[in-house]
Amino acid sequence: MHRFQSCISRRRFLRSAGALAASTLAPRMLFASTGGPGRLVVVVLRGALDGLAAVPPHGDHDYADLHQELAIAAPGAADGALALDGFFGLHPSLSFLHERYLAKELVVLHAAASPYRERSHFDGQNVLENGLTRPIGTADGWLNRALAALPGSAHPLSERAVAISQNLPLILRGDAPVLAMSPAAAPDIDEDLLTRLAALYSKDPWFAARLREAVQGEALLDATPDMPSSRVSAGAAPTKAGLARGTDRMGSAARMAAALMRSAGGPEIAVIEAVGWDTHANQGASSGTLAQRLAGLDNGLRALAEGLGPLWRQTAVLVVTEFGRTAAVNGTRGTDHGTGGCAFLAGGAVRGGRVIADWPGLSRNALLDGRDLRPTLDLRSLFKAVLGEHLRIDGGSLASRVFPDSGGAHPLQGVVRA
C-alpha cells in the first residue's frame, strides 16, 4: 500500500485527517440587502463549557466542596471571580463580559440546558441546534427555520445569515439559503474527533504514529510564537504569547463576522463556532487550560464589538454550549459531561446587568443523578425571547415552526431593549 511521505507536515496531517469527518461548505453567494435593524450573532462552544467555572456560584456553600481545586474564589479573594450580584460571579478571564455586565449589556443565565439529558457531544449538539427535544427527527436547524419567518423575508433567495466555520453547522442548515465562510486561521481539532481518529488508525502502526506526532506537534506549534517547526523541540514549554495565539481563532472568526455584517448589504445573522471546551483533564481554575479558552472567548467578543462599531447597539450575541459539566472534580483534575450549565446574552441591544437563574442548589440531594447541576431553564426560552423581541418573529411561528413541541418553554420577557 502506498504511504504518505514521512515528511508530511503535522498541521497538514491534522487538517487532512479532520477532513475525513467534514461535510462540504455551502456555496458562497452574493450578499443580499438586509431587512431590519436587529442583528444576531450566535457563538456555539463545542465540547461543553463548565458553567460552574465560567459563572461560579460562590454564594452556594456546597460549591467549593464539590468543585475543589477547580472552584473559583469569591470576589475580593486572590484570583477571585468578578462580582455580579453577590451570589454569582464571572471567571476572572471574562473581563470584557464583566464590562458589558456593568454597562447593562450582558444577561448571564445559569442552571440552563437544552432538552437533552444524556451525555453525548454529538447528540447534545444536535438538540442544541435542531431546536427539538431529540437529536434526530429533522435535517435543519432552528436558526435556518427562523430565517423564513423573519420580517421582510419576501425574497427567498436573499442570504441573510452567515456561518464563520469550516463546515456549515446544523443550526443554519435548511431550506433558507445561507453563506458559509471559512475563517482564515486553521480550525481547532476537538478531542472527540481525535479519539475517533485514534480508534480508526489503531490497527495501523504507521498512521497511529503519525497521528501522535501531529497532535503533539500541533500543541507545540500553537504554544510557540513565530517559531518554525524545525526549531520546536519535544520539551518546549508553552509560552504565554503562544497560548494567546492558539486561542485567537475565536478572534479571527469574530473579526470576519463583524466585517461581513458591517459591509454594504451584509448578513444580519452570524454563527461562530469555537471548539475545545471538553475539559476532562487538567482543567485549571483561575489559570490553566479553561482560563485560556475563556480569555480567547472574551477577547473574541471584544473584537466582535469593536469590529461592529455603531452596529453593536443593534446587536444581540448568544453564547451557548451543548451541556454543562459535572459539579464534582474528577480523578484527572477535570470535569466530565454533565447537564445544567450557563449561557450569555450580550450586546448593545440587550437589557442586561442581571443574572437570570432559578438556582436549584448544589447539595447532594439537589443534583441531577447525584452529579450534575439540575437545569431549571430551557435554552429555547432564551432563543424564543431573542428571536421574538429582537428579530420580531411572531410567536405563532416560533411555537409551530421554529421550535415545534416546545410548549413548555415559554419565552423569557424583557431581555432585549424596546
N, C-alpha and C positions, 0 to 999 in steps of 0.2 A: 504493500500500500504506500502511495506517495505521502511523504511527510512534509510539513511546512519546514522552511529553512530555519535552522536553530537560531538565527539572528533576528527572528521576529521580535518587534518591539512589544514591550509589556502592555503599553497603552493600546496599541493596535489589537493585540490579542484579546484584551478585555472588551474592546468595542465590538470585535468580530464575534466573540462568544455571546455577548449580550444580544447581538442581533438575531441569534437563534430564536429568542423568545419575542422579538419585536414585530409589531404589525406595521403596515405601511402608513405613511403620513397621508392626510387628506390633501387633495390638490390645492395648490396655492392659487388663489383667485384675486381679482382686483377688489379693493375695498369699495363698499357702497356707503352712501351717506347715512349718518346716524339719525335716530328718530327723536329721542327725548333727552332731557338734561341729565338723567341719572346714569352713573357709571358704577360698574360692579367688577371687583377682582376677587376670585376665589383661589386661595392658596391651599393645596392639598398636601399635608405632611404624611408621607407614606412610611409605614413602619411602626406606627403607634407611639405618639408622644406621651411621655409620663406627665400627666396633668398635675400630679401631686408635687412634682418638682417645678414645673413651669409656673403654677399658681399654688404655692404652698399654703395649706390651711393651718397656719401656725397657731391659730386660736383653738384648734381641736387638740385636747390634751393627749389623745391617742396617736397623733401624727408622728411625733418624734420617736416613739417606741416602735412603731411599725416600720417607718422608713429608715430609721437608724442612721448610718453614716451617709445616706443619700438625702436625708432631710435638710431642708434649707432653714437656717435660723430665722428667728423673728426679726423684724425691722429694728435697727439700732444696734444689733449684735455685729460682731466682726463677720464680714461676708454675708450679712443678713439680707433678707428679702427687701424689696422696695415696697413701701407701705401703700396699701389700698384702703381698706375700710375698717381696719382694726382686727379683723379675723383672717382675711386673706392677704397675701402679698404677691408680688411678682418676682420671679427669679432675677438675681442681680444682673444677668446678662441682657435683660429686656429693658434697657434704659429708654429707647425710643418709644416703646409701647407705654412705658410709665409716663413719659412726657405727654403722650396723647391722652392718657387717663386724666392727668391733671388739667389738660386743656379741654376736658369733657368731650373727647373724640374717640373714646375707647369704652366698649362694654366687654367685660370679662364674664364668661359663662362657665359654670362648674357643675360637676355631677351630671354631665351631659353625654349623650351617646345616640347613635343611630338605633334602629330597632334590632340590630344584630346582637346575639347573645352567645356566640361561640367564639373561637379563638384563632381562626384562620385569617391571615392577612388578606388573601385574595378574595375570600367571601366577604370579609368585612369591608374591603374597599368597594366591592360590587354594590353592597347595600347602601353604603355612604353615597355612591354616585348614581345608582339607578333610581333612588327615591322610593323603593318598595320595602316590604318587610322581609324579603328573602333575597338571596344572592342571584337567583335565576328567575326568569319569567318575562324579561324584556331585554332587547338588544340596544336600547337607547338610554340616555341619561336624563336626569330631571332638568338640568340646565338647558339641554337642547330642546326638550319639550316646552320649557318656559319661553324660548325664543319665539315660537309660533304664537304665543299668547301676548307678546309684547305689544303695547300700543304702537301703532304705526308700522305693523308688520304686513301691510297690504302687498308688498313686493316680495314674493317668495324666494327670489334669487339674491337678496341682499345678505351679505355676510356681516353679521353684527357681533360676532364673538370670535375670539382667537385663543388657541391653546399654545402657550410657550412650553413646548415639550418635544421630546424626541419622537413620541407617538401620540396620536390623538387619544386622550383619556376617555373613559366610558362616560363621564359626566357630560361631555359635549358630543357624543355620538348620537346620530339620529337623522331624521329627515331634513331638518333645517341645515342649510349649508353654513359651514364654519371654516375658519382658517386654522392651519397648524404651522407654526414657525419654530424651527429648531434653534435653541439657544446656542450662542457662539461657543460657550465652554462645553467640554466633553461632559456627558452626564455621569452622575454618581452611579455606581453599581450596588444595588441593595443586597443585604445579607441573604434573603431568601433566594434570589437569583443565583448567588454564588453557591449556596447549598445545593441547589438543583444541578448546577453545572458540575460541582464536585462529584455528585452521585452519578451523573451521566458519564464522566470521564474516569470513574474509579477503576474500571477494568482495563484501562489503557495507561500504562506507566508513563509513557512519553507525554501524553496530553495532561495527565494528572500533575506531572512535574511542572509543565509549562504554566498551568493554571496557578499553582502555588507561587511560582516566580512572578506571575503577573499581579497577583493580589499583593504580595509583599512589595513589589516594585512600585505599584500604584500608590500604596500608602506612603512610601518614602518620597516619591516624586511630589505628591500633594503636600507633604510636610516639609519640603526643602525648596526654598525660593530661588529662582533664577540659577539653578544648577543643572548642567547637562546630566543625562542619565549615566554617562560613563564615569562621572565623578561621585556618584552616590554610593557610599559604602554600606555593607549589610548592617553595620552597627550605628548608622547615622541616627541621631536623635531628632525628633520633630522640633522645629523651631516655632516661635510664636508667629512670626511673619508667614512661615509656610502654612501653618494651620489656618491662618486668616485667608490665605489664598485658596486653600482647599475648601473653605466654606463660602466662597464668594460666588458660587454658582447661582445661588438664590439672588444675589445682587445683579448678576448679569441678566438673568431672566426678568427681574423686576424692571431694570432699565429698558430692556427691549419692550416689555409690555407698555411701559409709560410712553415711550417714543411712538409706538403704534397708535395708542389711544389718543395721543395729542395730535397726530397727523391729520391733515385735511381728509375728511370722510373716513376716519379710522374707526375701529370697532368700539362698541360701548362696553363690552364684557370681555374679560380675560381670565384664563385659568393658568395658574402656575403650579408646577409640581416640584416638591422637594423630598428627596429620599434620604434614608439614613437614620431614621428615628427608632430603630429596633435595638434598644439598649439592654440586651440580655446580660452583658458583662462589662465591668469597669465603667459604669455609667458616670460616676462622679457626682459631686454636689454643686457647690458654687464655682468649682473649676472642674475641668475634665472634659470627656467626650460630649456629654449632653450640653454642658455650658458652651462649648464651641459651636455646636449646632444652633443653639438658641441665639448666640451672638450673630451667627450668619443670617438667621431668620430676621432678627431685629435690624441688622444693617440693610438687609434686602428691603424691608418695609420702609426704612428711612429713604433708601434710594428710590423706591416707588413714589413716595410722597414728593420728594424733590423733583423727580422726573415729570410728574403730573403737573406740578406748578399750580396755576389757578384752578385746574380741573380737579384738584384734591377736594375742594369744597363740595363738589358734586358726587364724590366717590364714597362707596362703602366697600370695605375689604373683609371678607370672611376667611378665617384661618381655622381649618378643621383637620381632623385625623380619623382613622378608621375605628379605633377604640383606645381606651386608656391602658394603663399597666397596673400590675398588682400593687396592693398597698404595702406589702412587706417586701423587704430586700431579699433577693435570692442568694444562693450559695456562691455565686460568681460576682458578687458586688454589683449586681444589676437588678432589673425588674423583668418580670415575664408578662405575657399577654394578659390583659385584663378587660375591663368593661367601661365603667364610667371614667370620664376624663374632662378636659377643658376645651373651650373654643374661644375665639376672639372675634369681635366685630369692631373694626376701626375705620376711621375716615372722617373727612370734614362734614359728611352728610349724616353722621351718627350722633345720636343724642346720648352721649356717654358720661364717663365719670362715675360709673357704678358697676357693681358685681351683681349678676343675676344667678342665684343658686338657692334651691330648696335643699339645704345641706342635710344628708342622711346620717352623718357621723361616721366615725371610723372605729367604733367599738367592734369587738368580735361579732356580736350579735347583729350589728348593723351592716356588716359587709355582705356583699352578694357572694354566695357559695363559700363564705368564710375567707375570702381572699381579695375581692375586688371592691372598689368604690361603687356603691349602688347608684345607678343613674336615675335621676328624677326629672330630667328634661330631655325630651325627644328633639334631636337636632332639626328635624323637619319643622318644628315650631319656629325655630330661628330662621330657617330658609324661607318659610312662608311669609314671615314678617318682612324680611328684606325684599323679597320679590313683590309683595303686595304694597308695602308702604313706600319703598324706594323706587321700584321699577313700574309701579302702578298696574300690575297684573291683577285682574279681578279674582275675587275669592272663589267663584264658581270654577274657573279654570284651574286654580291651584288645587282645589279639592278633587276634581274629577279627572283632570288630565295630567297635571304636573306631578302630583303626589296621590295617586289613587290608593284607596284603602288606608287613608291617613286621618280618619275622622277623629281619633283620639288625640291627635297632635294639633292643638289649637294654636293659631299664630300668636306670638308674643305681641304685646302692644307698646307703641311708643319708643321703639329702638332707633328710629330714623327721625331726623328733624323735619318738621312740617314744611 
